[in-house]
Amino acid sequence: MTSEDLAACMHTNPVVVRRMMAGLREVGFVQSEKGHGGGWTIACDLAAVTIKDIYDALGSPTVFALGNRSEAPECLVEQALNDALDGAFRDAEALLIERLANISLADLSNDFNRRFAARKAHTRKHPHAL
């Protein structure tokens, strides 16, 4: 798929997709072809790559949008709240990342294909179908 096609599926800008895919290309998960008929293709064994591998390849981005605040570092309420929640955020993030290591791209592909086959009425080809 092209960056434009992927961006449309993810409701984002193609530049965002190209940056993300460049990181995945660096570790050999995808490859790209330029020109007419070009685009991104998977270049790895789906069973050997986990969601955590993808997370790591993308630079281990922030997992939660919610987190400690630092708008007013001198505020005692903010300090108390940050201290109270800090361990919970660390624990939740660690658990989520641990679970990501147990989900392979093959698992996702199999689940998608099962759901796609079960869909009764197709009005058009699904953009993610392989």
Buried (B, 14 or more C-beta within 10 A) or exposed (E): BBBEBBBBEEEEEBEEBBEBBEBBBEBEBBBBEEEEEEBBEBEBEBEEBBBBBBBBBBEEEEBEEEEEBEEEEEEEEBBEEBEEBEEEBEEBBEEBBEEBEEBBBBBEBEEBEEEEEEEEEEEEEEEEEE
